[in-house]
């Protein structure tokens, strides 16, 4: 049972890492898009503050909340 729990924790952590990299890639693509369209740095910052930051924060919060809950459940199973 313990190897199964460890495998699940590792799998959930890897999924969280992949999700984080996905969000980072999307933010980088957004920045590249604005640079290619010729927007100035001030326009990029304003746009990311209005849209990208909220979306990225929401996605990362969801990813790590799910990871925390699953890890806490597995630790509780391990302890009891």
C-alpha positions as CSV (number, residue, x, y, z in Angstrom):
1,X,0.0,0.0,0.0
2,X,2.8,2.4,0.9
3,X,4.5,2.2,-2.5
4,X,1.2,2.9,-4.1
5,X,0.7,6.1,-2.0
6,X,4.3,7.2,-2.8
7,X,3.6,6.7,-6.5
8,X,0.4,8.7,-6.3
9,X,2.2,11.6,-4.5
10,X,5.0,11.6,-7.0
11,X,2.5,11.5,-9.9
12,X,0.5,14.4,-8.4
13,X,3.7,16.4,-7.9
14,X,4.7,15.8,-11.5
15,X,1.2,16.8,-12.8
16,X,1.5,20.0,-10.7
17,X,5.0,20.7,-12.2
18,X,3.7,20.2,-15.7
19,X,0.7,22.5,-15.0
20,X,3.1,25.2,-13.7
21,X,5.2,24.9,-16.8
22,X,2.1,25.2,-19.0
23,X,1.0,28.4,-17.3
24,X,4.5,29.8,-17.6
25,X,4.6,29.0,-21.3
26,X,1.3,30.7,-21.8
27,X,2.5,33.9,-20.1
28,X,5.7,33.8,-22.2
29,X,3.6,33.4,-25.4
30,X,1.5,36.4,-24.4
31,X,4.5,38.5,-23.9
32,X,6.0,37.4,-27.2
33,X,2.7,38.1,-29.0
34,X,2.7,41.7,-27.7
35,X,6.3,42.2,-28.6
36,X,5.7,40.9,-32.1
37,X,2.8,43.3,-32.5
38,X,5.0,46.2,-31.6
39,X,3.4,47.2,-28.3
40,X,5.7,49.1,-25.9
41,X,6.8,47.7,-22.6
42,X,4.3,49.8,-20.8
43,X,1.4,48.3,-22.9
44,X,2.7,44.8,-22.1
45,X,2.8,45.4,-18.4
46,X,-0.6,47.0,-18.3
47,X,-2.1,44.1,-20.3
48,X,-0.5,41.4,-18.2
49,X,-1.6,43.1,-15.0
50,X,-5.2,43.3,-16.3
51,X,-5.5,39.8,-17.8
52,X,-2.5,37.5,-17.7
53,X,-1.7,37.9,-14.0
54,X,-5.3,37.1,-12.9
55,X,-5.5,34.1,-15.1
56,X,-2.1,32.7,-14.2
57,X,-2.7,33.2,-10.5
58,X,-6.1,31.5,-10.6
59,X,-4.6,28.5,-12.5
60,X,-1.6,28.1,-10.2
61,X,-3.9,28.4,-7.2
62,X,-6.1,25.7,-8.5
63,X,-3.2,23.4,-9.4
64,X,-1.5,23.7,-6.0
65,X,-4.8,23.5,-4.1
66,X,-5.6,20.2,-5.7
67,X,-2.0,19.0,-5.1
68,X,-2.2,19.9,-1.4
69,X,-5.6,18.3,-0.8
70,X,-4.5,15.0,-2.5
71,X,-1.2,15.0,-0.6
72,X,-2.9,15.7,2.7
73,X,-5.4,12.8,2.1
74,X,-2.6,10.4,1.2
75,X,-0.6,11.5,4.3
76,X,-3.7,10.9,6.5
77,X,-4.1,7.5,5.0
78,X,-0.4,6.8,5.6
79,X,-0.6,7.9,9.3
80,X,-3.8,6.2,10.2
